[in-house]
Structure formats: C-alpha cells, structure tokens
Amino acid sequence: MERSSDAALAAPRVAFVTLGCAKNEADTARMRARLVQAGFSIEDDPACADAVVVNTCSFIQSATEESLEAIFDVAGLPNVAAGAALIVAGCMPARYGDDLAGELVEARAFVPCSREDDIAAVAAEALGLDELPARDAEAPVVLPGSVSAYVKISDGCDRFCTYCTIPYIRGRYRSFPLDDVRADVAAQVEAGAREIVLIAQDTGRWGADFEEPSSLARLLSALAEQFPQTWFRVMYIQPEGLTDELLDAVAAHANVCDYFDIPLQHVDAGILRAMNRTGSREEFMALVERVLAHVPGATLRTTLIAGFPGETDEQFEDLCSFVEEGLFDYVGVFPYSREEGTRAYDLPDQVDEDEKADRAQRLRDLADAVCCPRIAARVGREMDVLVEGFEEDGQLFGRAMCQAPEVDGVTYLAAGEPGEVRRVRIADTLLYEMEGE
C-alpha cells in the first residue's frame, strides 16, 4: 500500500545495522546522510524503525554467515514482521547479485555497493512512498557526534590478489576528489571529531588515477594544514604506497599520527607470487628500516595470512621467524579463507582447515610474545591521549597516537572529558592496554 503525501511528511524512520570493517561504517554514514537530505529521519533502534538497512560484509565466508545471522535477526523483529521494510545493502548484494534475492525473500530491497548513493530512492520504493518532504540536497547534515570518525578516500581495488573478493564486490579502484574528501572531513570535525581515520581498500594509491595525478602525501598534507587541531591517521597502506614523499609528509605534520598499517600478508616470495603480490622477507625488512629512518619511533602494524594454498612447513616457519624479529608493534593474523570466485580457490595443495587454524594460532601466540614487550617498553614515556569516553564500569579511556581505533587497545585515564587531548605519562601496561597518569 502506498503512503499518501501527508504520511510521507511524517519523516519515515530508518535504522542501520552495520557489519564488517570500518569501510562499511563509512558507507553507512554516507547512506545516512543521503537519507536525511531526502527527508527521512534516522532511528537508532531497529525495533522502532519503518525501515531497517542491514549493511552487510561478504569479504570471507564467516563474514557472510555473520551478515545472514543479522539479517534473520532483523527479519524477526516485531516491526519488520508487521510490515517495516528490510533492506539488505553492501557487499552481499554486490557479491551474489540476483541469486540473493531468490534466497532472501524476507528482504524488500537490495542495494549493492554501486547503488548505495541511491539509498533514498530505494527506501522510498520499499516503503511505498510516492512523495517525500525532500530537503535541499546541499543542506548540511548533522552527523552523530564521535570523537573519532572514518572518512573514505577511495573505493575499489585493482590488485586482484588471488585470495581476495574485493575487486569483484567493490569494482575497480577510484579515488574520491580532494574537495569531496575535504568536505567529509569538515563535516565530521564540525560534528565533534578530533581524529579522522582515512580509509580505503588501498589508501596509498589515492590520486594516481586522476587526470592530473596526485598522491596520498599531498592529500594528507592539505588536510593536516587545513585542520591543525585534528589528528589524522591512515590505514591500509600497501607496501608499494609507502613512498618517501608520504613518509616525509607524516614526519612534517605533528597532527598526523606516526602510525603505519602495512598489510604484508606473507614474507615468502613464492607464496606472495601465488597471492599475486610482490615482496620478500628481505624487502620487507628493508622497508621497515626505511620507514623508521624517515619517521623515527613510528608505530607499525601488519596483517598476515596463515595456511595459504601450497604453504609448506618451511615457508610457515620462515613466517614465524619473521614475526619473532619483533619489527611490528601490532600483528593481525588470519587463517586463509577459501572463497569461491577467487583464483586461489582452485589452487592445488589446499591446507587442511585444522592445520590452518593451528598455524594461525601459533602466529598469534608468537606475535603476542614479541609485541606485548614492545607495548610494555612505553612505560615512563609521555604521550598525548585523545579521551574517548567511559566503559560500562565507569572507567575513563582514550587512545594515544600509537593506538588505532578498535584494534590496538586503549589507554585508561584518571581524568578528562571526551574530546579532550590529555598529556599523560604511561604508568603501566597489560598486554595491549596502557594506563596513563
């Protein structure tokens, strides 16, 4: 049944359930803004909404399963059972296409990544609306206040790593224009953000695809200089993106976190070639040395994959030995996930699931053994800490520049207000957490 114009004026309420990584969080923020500009209102509680958008992740099978569970949970809400619209957005519709509509009959609409800018029209159709009290598309959108906010600088990927579904889900690499990124940053800062985390599938390539090529170093410098009171952090820089220009730009700006998230995935040259990646243990050790020469004391994070097809015991032991070198402050480890549609799916010598899990756990244990002492070595150092808020037990916490959101632990504080930057001395650590005084 279609709503009348009078009913449309009641500003239909839309809630979001977001799965997956920070890039999905940024996509949700963008869709929220589109809806508000079209006259919808945003509802925090899915059980009270006229429409619920589940922004899915489908990077690996476990993420797909988690997204399906969230979709079925929303489908079971009383308001959805009574007629509220369930809209499935993001990676799952992009990856599975029309096949998904035949399987998920509970959903009223599907929005793949490529159509997320059309979310207002999709929501209106799903709700049977023939008219909306449209606002000026240029009117400012009030964002939910957050001390730290994600801003996407590009989408898609051209690397086609043999284990990865991203190019098939997100399409080819495309940088967002500087003015658009600057506008997104300005909106988040106006809403109260004191830290902006720049994200993409491949942040180091930003600007290379422009008619007049630019670089991440220029983008970072422009933002850091325009917003001198805001911290800037860059995530997901592939090894090739760590140019001297970028390293010097980080070193030159005090409000840019001297933090480098470098997904290596492996260190054996043969395994890397099978992944359609480049590099070797020797090259990566030289890369770390070059980073620290330009930015002394920089914080380093990496991610590694255990159990890639064909990984021998010797190659895995070499990966373990590399981790034991203690070059990185933080190491994320994932067992290889065999994904249909990727080139690695049909590679010979697939590693047994139990063996993959065992190798991943051994790597994690080794990483903890070398990384936690690096964190403990910070005791006695003075650091600026961005106060974020309170835990459920009332404990105040924040993060230093050496701690990225959600993945690197927090710093506990005795005093401060959310949004403040406090100078503290690190008094103690527990694994990856720090205590400041």
N, C-alpha and C positions, 0 to 999 in steps of 0.2 A: 504494500500500500504506500502511495506517495504522500509525503507530508505537504501540507499547504504552506504558503509563504509565511503565514503567521507563525506556524510551528517552527519554520526554519529560523525565524528571528530569535528563537529561544537559545541559540548558540549550542548546537549539539556537542556533547561532551565526548572527547576521545582520550583513551588511556593507552599507554605503551607498556609492553613487556619486552625488554631487550636482552638478547642472548649474545654471547661471543665476546669479541675483543673491543678495544677502545674505538676502533674504526666504526663499529656498529653503534656505539654510543654517540659518536659524532653524527652518524647518519640519522639516528633518532632525533637528535637536536635539530637537524635541518628539516626533517619532516614536521616536527612540532611547530617550527617557525612558519612553514608553508600553511599549515592548518590554521594557525592563529591569524595569519594575514588573510585567509579566506573566510574568516568569521566563526570558526569553531572555537571551543574552549578546551583547555587541557585538564583532564581529570587524573589525579594521582592514583586513585583506587580503581582498578579494572572492574570490580564488582559494582561500581556506581556509574559506569560509563554507558553511553549509547553505542559506542563502537570501541573495540579493543584491537590495537595493532600489535601483533607479535612479530618483532624484528628478529629474524632467525639467523643462525650461523650454521654453515654446512661445510666448513673447511675440511673436517675429517668426520669419520663415521660417528664417533662418540658425540661430536657437536650436533650432528643431525639428530641423533637419538634424544639428546637433551632438548633440542628445539621441538621435536614431536611431543615430548612429555609436557612441555609448557603449553603447546597448542591445545592438547587434550584437557589440560587443567583449566584453561580459559574457556574451552567449549562447555565445561561442566559448571561454570558459574551460573547462578540463577538468572541474572540479567541476560546473559547470552542465550541460555535455554529459552528465555521468554521473548527473544527477538532482537536483542542487541547484536550488532554486526561483528563478526570475527574476520579480521583481515590479516592475511599472512604476507609478510614483507621480507625483503632482504635476500640472503644467499640461497635459501632453499628454493624459492620460485625461480631464481636465476639459474640454479644448477639443474633442477629437474623439470622445469618448464611445464608443458601441458600435462605431463604424467602426474604431476602433483595434484592438479585439480580433480582428476579422476579418483584419486585416493583419499583426499581430504575433503569429503563432502560437507564437513562441519563449517568450512570457511566460505564466506560470501564473496570474497575477492582476493586476488593475489597481486602483489606488487614486487616484481623483480628489481634488483639494484638499479637497472637502467631506467626504471619508471618512478623512482622514489620522489622526484620533483613533481609528479602528477598526483601525489597522495591526496590532495584536497578533492580533486575530481573523482578519484576512486572512492573516497569515503562518502562523498555526496551520493554517488550512484548506489553504493552498498546500503545506504540509509534510505534510499528512495526519495531524495530531496530534489525538488525542481527549482529551488531558488535558495540562495544563501545571502545573508547580510554582509556582502564582501567588503572588507576594509581596503584602504589604499595599499596596494602591493609594496609601496615604498615606505609605509609607516613602520616605525621601529617596533620590534617585537621584544617584549620583556622576557628575558631568559631567566630560568630558575637560578638564583644566586649560588655560586660554587666557588670555593677558594681556588680550586684547580680545575681547568677546563681543557678539553681536547679540541683541536682545530685541524681538520684535514687539509692538506695542501695539494693532494693529487689523488687519483683513483686508478685502478687497474694495474697491470703488470705485463711487461714484455719479456720476462726472463724465461718463462716456461721451464722451471725446474721440474724434473721428471716426477717428483712426488706430489706436486702442488696443483690444487684445483683453482687457485685464484684467477689466473688468466681466463679460464672458462666461465667463471662466475662474474668477475668484475670487468672483463674486457681488456683491451689494450691500454697501455699507460697514457695518461693525460694529466698534465699539470693544471692546477687551477690558477687563474691570473692573479698577479700580485695584488691588484685592487680588491679582488674578492676575498683573498686571504686576510688582507689588512682590515677589511670591513668586518669579517668574522671575529678577528682578534679584538677590534674596538668594541663590538657588541658584548663580548664576554667580559672585557675589562670594565665596561660600564655596568655590567650586572654584578660585579664584585670579585671577579677572578684576579688573583695575584700571581698565578702561574699559568702559562699557556704551554700545553704539550702539543708540539707539531707532529702529526702522524700521517702515514700513508703506507702503502704496501712497499714502497721503495723511495724513502724520503730523499736520498742522496741524488736522485735523478731529476729533482724538481728544476724546471726551466729549460732542460735540454731539448724539449720538443717544441719550444716556441719558435715562431718565425724568426725572431731575433733572440737567439738562445741566451738564457740567464743561468743562474746557479743557486743552489741552496745557500751558499755563503752570502750572496747578495740579498736574498730574501731574509735571512737571519739578521744580517746587519741592519737592514732597513727597519725591521720590526723592533729590534733591540734599541735602536736610536729613537724611534717614534714613541716607544712605551718604556722609558728608562726605569720606572718603578715596578715593572712586571718581570718576573722570571720567565725565561724561555728554555724549553727542553725539547730535544729532538730524539725521536725513537725510530727504530728500524732503518738504520743506515747500513746498507750492504758494503762490504769491504771496499769495492771499487769507488764508492761515494765519498770515502774519507780522503779528499784532496787536501793538499797543503793550504789552498785558499780557504777551505772550510775550517780546518784546524786553526788557522791564524784568526779567522773571524770569531771563533769561540774564545780564543785566548784574549782577544782585544776588547771583549764586552763583559763587564763584571756581572751583568744581569742574565747572561747566557750560562746555563749550567754546564760545567766542565764534566759532562757525562756522555758516554758514547755507548749506544746499544748496537752491537755489531753481530748479526746472526751469521755465524760461521758454518753451522750445521755439521761439519766434519773437518778433519785435518788431513786425511789420507787423499793424495792427489787422484788415485784411481777411483775411489768412492765419489769424490767431488765431480769427476768427469761423468760418472754414471748418473749423478744428480743433475747434470747439465750446468754445473757450476765450475768456477775456477779457483785456484789457490792450492796451497800445500802447507804443511806444518811450518816449514822454514819461512815461507812468505808471510804467514800469519804472525809468527814471532817477530819478524822484521816490521810488520805493520804496527804491532803494539809498541815496539820501540820507537817508531816514527811518531805515533800519536803522543806518547809521553814526552818526546823531545820537544814537540810544539806546545803541549799543554801539560806541564809537569803536575803530577798529583791527580790527574784526571781519573774519574771513576769509570770502570769498564764492565760491561755486561755482554754476555753472548748466549746463544741457544745452540744446542747440539741434538742430533738425531742418532739414536742407537738402534742397531739392527736393520739398517738399510739392506735391501737385497744384495747378496754377494759379500757382505761384510764378513771377513774371516776373523778368526780369533786373533791373529797377529795385528790386523788393522784395528780391531777394537782395543787391543792392549796399547797400541800407539795413541789412540784417542784418550785412553785413561792416563797415559803418561803425560800427554799434553795438559790435561786438566790439573795434574799434580804439579805442573810447573808453577801454578799459583799466579798466573798473569791477570786473572779476572777477579773482580770483586763479587760478581754475581754470575751464576751459570744456570740457565734453564735447560732441562733435559726432557726429551720426549721420545718414546718408542716410535719407530716408524709405523705409520698407519697406511695400510694398503687401500688406495682409493680407486674405485672404478673410473675409467675415463682418463687416467693419467698414464704416462708411458712406463712408469715404474711398476705398474700393476702387473704387467706381463713379463717382467724381468725374471730370469732364472735364479735359482738359489735363494728363494724366499726364506727368511729366517723364521723359525718356529715362534709362535706367539709367546709362549712361556719364556723362551730364550730372550726375546726382545725385551720383555718386562724385567727379566733378571739383569740384563745389561744396562737398561735404563736406571734401575735402582742402584746398581753398583756405581754408575757415573754420578748419580745424585749424592750418594754417600761420600764419594771422593771429593765432589765439589764442596759439600758442607765442611769436610775436613780441612780444606785449604782456604775456603772463603771466610768461614767464621773467624779464624785468627786475624784475617785482614780487617774485618769489622772491629774486632777487639783492639786492634792497634790504633784505633781512633780515640781511645780513652785519653783524656787530657787535652785533646785538641778543641779549639773554639770554632764554632760553626754558627751560621745563620740558619734558623729553623722557621719555616712557614707554618704557623699554627693552623690546624685544620678543624679541630673540634674535640668532642668528648666521646669516649667509648661508653658502653652501656653501664659500666660500673662507675662512671663519672671521671675517669682518668683522662686528663688533657693530653692530646698528642698532636704532632705535626710531622713534617719531613724536612730534612736537610737537602741541599742540592745533590748530594750523593745518593738520594733515595727517590726513585721514580714511583709514581702512584701505583698502588695495588700489588707491586711485585717485589719490592725491596725492603719491606718492613717499615717501621715508623720510629719516631723519636718521642719518648714520653717527657712531658714538661710539668713543672710545678706551678707555672703561672703563664698568663697570656690570654688573648682573645682571638677567636677565629679570624683569619685575615691578616693578623699581625706577623711581622718578621722579628723574631727574638734572637738575640745573640746569647748562646749558651756554651758552657763547657761540657764536653761529653764525660760523664762520671762513671758510666758502666755500660756494658752491653750484655745481651743474652741472645745467642745465635745471631739473627739478623736485626734485632731490635736494639735501639740505643736509648740511653737515659741522659737527659740534659739537665744542667743546673746553672 
